[in-house]
Amino acid sequence: MFSEKLNNTQKNYLVSEKELLAVIVVLSYFKNSVYNFKIVIYTDHSNLKFLQTSKLQRI
C-alpha cells in the first residue's frame, strides 16, 4: 500500500532517516484525514528517538 522506490538522494539516507521517511510518507498519505489534528507518534525504534535529539540537519 505504501511501497515506493527511493530516489537517488533517498538511497543515500542513513537507515534511521529512511525509517523517518516512512513515517512522513504515511502521514502525507493521510494528510486530509489528520489535518488540523495534533499528531503524536509513538515508537520503540531507538533510531527514530535518536533523530529527535540529534543535531543532524538533513531532515
Backbone as JSON Lines, residues from 0, in Angstrom:
{"i":0,"aa":"M","n":[0.82,-1.19,0.0],"ca":[0.0,0.0,0.0],"c":[0.87,1.26,0.0]}
{"i":1,"aa":"F","n":[1.93,1.27,0.8],"ca":[2.79,2.45,0.88],"c":[4.16,2.19,0.29]}
{"i":2,"aa":"S","n":[4.24,1.18,-0.53],"ca":[5.52,0.83,-1.11],"c":[5.87,1.8,-2.23]}
{"i":3,"aa":"E","n":[7.07,2.32,-2.18],"ca":[7.54,3.17,-3.26],"c":[9.06,3.08,-3.31]}
{"i":4,"aa":"K","n":[9.6,3.3,-4.48],"ca":[11.04,3.26,-4.65],"c":[11.67,4.53,-4.11]}
{"i":5,"aa":"L","n":[12.86,4.37,-3.59],"ca":[13.62,5.53,-3.14],"c":[14.3,6.18,-4.33]}
{"i":6,"aa":"N","n":[14.32,7.51,-4.32],"ca":[15.06,8.18,-5.39],"c":[16.55,8.14,-5.05]}
{"i":7,"aa":"N","n":[17.39,8.63,-5.93],"ca":[18.84,8.54,-5.74],"c":[19.31,9.24,-4.47]}
{"i":8,"aa":"T","n":[18.71,10.35,-4.14],"ca":[19.07,11.06,-2.91],"c":[18.67,10.26,-1.69]}
{"i":9,"aa":"Q","n":[17.46,9.73,-1.7],"ca":[16.96,8.96,-0.56],"c":[17.75,7.68,-0.34]}
{"i":10,"aa":"K","n":[18.3,7.12,-1.39],"ca":[19.11,5.91,-1.25],"c":[20.35,6.17,-0.4]}
{"i":11,"aa":"N","n":[20.8,7.41,-0.34],"ca":[21.98,7.77,0.45],"c":[21.65,8.1,1.9]}
{"i":12,"aa":"Y","n":[20.38,8.1,2.27],"ca":[19.99,8.39,3.64],"c":[20.52,7.31,4.58]}
{"i":13,"aa":"L","n":[20.74,7.69,5.82],"ca":[21.04,6.72,6.86],"c":[19.79,5.88,7.11]}
{"i":14,"aa":"V","n":[19.96,4.71,7.71],"ca":[18.82,3.83,7.97],"c":[17.78,4.55,8.82]}
{"i":15,"aa":"S","n":[18.22,5.28,9.83],"ca":[17.28,6.0,10.69],"c":[16.5,7.05,9.92]}
{"i":16,"aa":"E","n":[17.14,7.68,8.95],"ca":[16.46,8.68,8.13],"c":[15.44,8.02,7.2]}
{"i":17,"aa":"K","n":[15.75,6.83,6.72],"ca":[14.8,6.09,5.89],"c":[13.57,5.69,6.7]}
{"i":18,"aa":"E","n":[13.78,5.31,7.96],"ca":[12.66,4.96,8.83],"c":[11.77,6.18,9.05]}
{"i":19,"aa":"L","n":[12.37,7.32,9.26],"ca":[11.61,8.55,9.44],"c":[10.88,8.93,8.15]}
{"i":20,"aa":"L","n":[11.5,8.7,7.03],"ca":[10.87,8.96,5.74],"c":[9.59,8.14,5.6]}
{"i":21,"aa":"A","n":[9.6,6.91,6.09],"ca":[8.4,6.07,6.03],"c":[7.26,6.7,6.82]}
{"i":22,"aa":"V","n":[7.56,7.27,7.98],"ca":[6.54,7.96,8.78],"c":[5.99,9.16,8.01]}
{"i":23,"aa":"I","n":[6.87,9.91,7.39],"ca":[6.46,11.09,6.63],"c":[5.57,10.71,5.45]}
{"i":24,"aa":"V","n":[5.92,9.63,4.76],"ca":[5.12,9.18,3.61],"c":[3.71,8.8,4.05]}
{"i":25,"aa":"V","n":[3.61,8.07,5.15],"ca":[2.29,7.65,5.65],"c":[1.47,8.86,6.08]}
{"i":26,"aa":"L","n":[2.08,9.8,6.79],"ca":[1.35,10.99,7.2],"c":[0.92,11.82,6.0]}
{"i":27,"aa":"S","n":[1.75,11.88,4.98],"ca":[1.37,12.6,3.75],"c":[0.18,11.94,3.08]}
{"i":28,"aa":"Y","n":[0.15,10.62,3.11],"ca":[-0.96,9.88,2.51],"c":[-2.28,10.2,3.21]}
{"i":29,"aa":"F","n":[-2.23,10.33,4.53],"ca":[-3.43,10.59,5.32],"c":[-3.62,12.06,5.67]}
{"i":30,"aa":"K","n":[-2.94,12.96,4.97],"ca":[-2.95,14.37,5.36],"c":[-4.35,14.98,5.4]}
{"i":31,"aa":"N","n":[-5.24,14.57,4.51],"ca":[-6.59,15.11,4.54],"c":[-7.37,14.65,5.76]}
{"i":32,"aa":"S","n":[-7.05,13.49,6.26],"ca":[-7.74,12.95,7.43],"c":[-7.19,13.51,8.74]}
{"i":33,"aa":"V","n":[-5.91,13.83,8.77],"ca":[-5.28,14.25,10.02],"c":[-5.0,15.75,10.09]}
{"i":34,"aa":"Y","n":[-5.34,16.47,9.04],"ca":[-5.09,17.91,9.01],"c":[-5.82,18.59,10.16]}
{"i":35,"aa":"N","n":[-5.17,19.5,10.83],"ca":[-5.7,20.25,11.98],"c":[-5.86,19.41,13.24]}
{"i":36,"aa":"F","n":[-5.27,18.24,13.27],"ca":[-5.26,17.42,14.47],"c":[-3.84,17.34,15.0]}
{"i":37,"aa":"K","n":[-3.72,17.29,16.31],"ca":[-2.41,17.08,16.9],"c":[-2.05,15.61,16.71]}
{"i":38,"aa":"I","n":[-0.88,15.36,16.16],"ca":[-0.43,14.01,15.89],"c":[0.73,13.69,16.82]}
{"i":39,"aa":"V","n":[0.62,12.59,17.54],"ca":[1.69,12.11,18.39],"c":[2.11,10.75,17.86]}
{"i":40,"aa":"I","n":[3.37,10.61,17.58],"ca":[3.88,9.35,17.05],"c":[4.69,8.67,18.14]}
{"i":41,"aa":"Y","n":[4.25,7.48,18.51],"ca":[4.95,6.68,19.49],"c":[5.78,5.64,18.76]}
{"i":42,"aa":"T","n":[7.0,5.46,19.21],"ca":[7.86,4.47,18.56],"c":[8.75,3.8,19.6]}
{"i":43,"aa":"D","n":[9.08,2.57,19.31],"ca":[10.06,1.88,20.15],"c":[11.38,1.72,19.4]}
{"i":44,"aa":"H","n":[11.48,2.4,18.27],"ca":[12.71,2.36,17.49],"c":[13.68,3.41,18.02]}
{"i":45,"aa":"S","n":[14.75,2.96,18.61],"ca":[15.71,3.91,19.17],"c":[16.34,4.79,18.09]}
{"i":46,"aa":"N","n":[16.37,4.29,16.84],"ca":[16.91,5.12,15.76],"c":[16.08,6.38,15.57]}
{"i":47,"aa":"L","n":[14.77,6.25,15.62],"ca":[13.91,7.43,15.45],"c":[13.99,8.34,16.66]}
{"i":48,"aa":"K","n":[14.11,7.77,17.84],"ca":[14.27,8.58,19.03],"c":[15.58,9.36,18.97]}
{"i":49,"aa":"F","n":[16.61,8.74,18.42],"ca":[17.9,9.41,18.27],"c":[17.77,10.63,17.38]}
{"i":50,"aa":"L","n":[17.02,10.52,16.3],"ca":[16.87,11.65,15.38],"c":[16.23,12.85,16.07]}
{"i":51,"aa":"Q","n":[15.33,12.58,16.99],"ca":[14.65,13.67,17.69],"c":[15.63,14.48,18.53]}
{"i":52,"aa":"T","n":[16.65,13.81,19.06],"ca":[17.58,14.51,19.95],"c":[18.91,14.84,19.27]}
{"i":53,"aa":"S","n":[19.11,14.37,18.06],"ca":[20.39,14.61,17.39],"c":[20.45,16.01,16.81]}
{"i":54,"aa":"K","n":[21.62,16.4,16.4],"ca":[21.82,17.71,15.81],"c":[21.96,17.64,14.3]}
{"i":55,"aa":"L","n":[21.56,16.51,13.73],"ca":[21.61,16.38,12.27],"c":[20.61,17.34,11.65]}
{"i":56,"aa":"Q","n":[21.01,17.98,10.6],"ca":[20.15,18.97,9.97],"c":[19.65,18.51,8.6]}
{"i":57,"aa":"R","n":[19.86,17.24,8.26],"ca":[19.48,16.76,6.93],"c":[17.98,16.62,6.79]}
{"i":58,"aa":"I","n":[17.28,16.37,7.88],"ca":[15.82,16.17,7.79],"c":[15.12,17.33,8.44]}
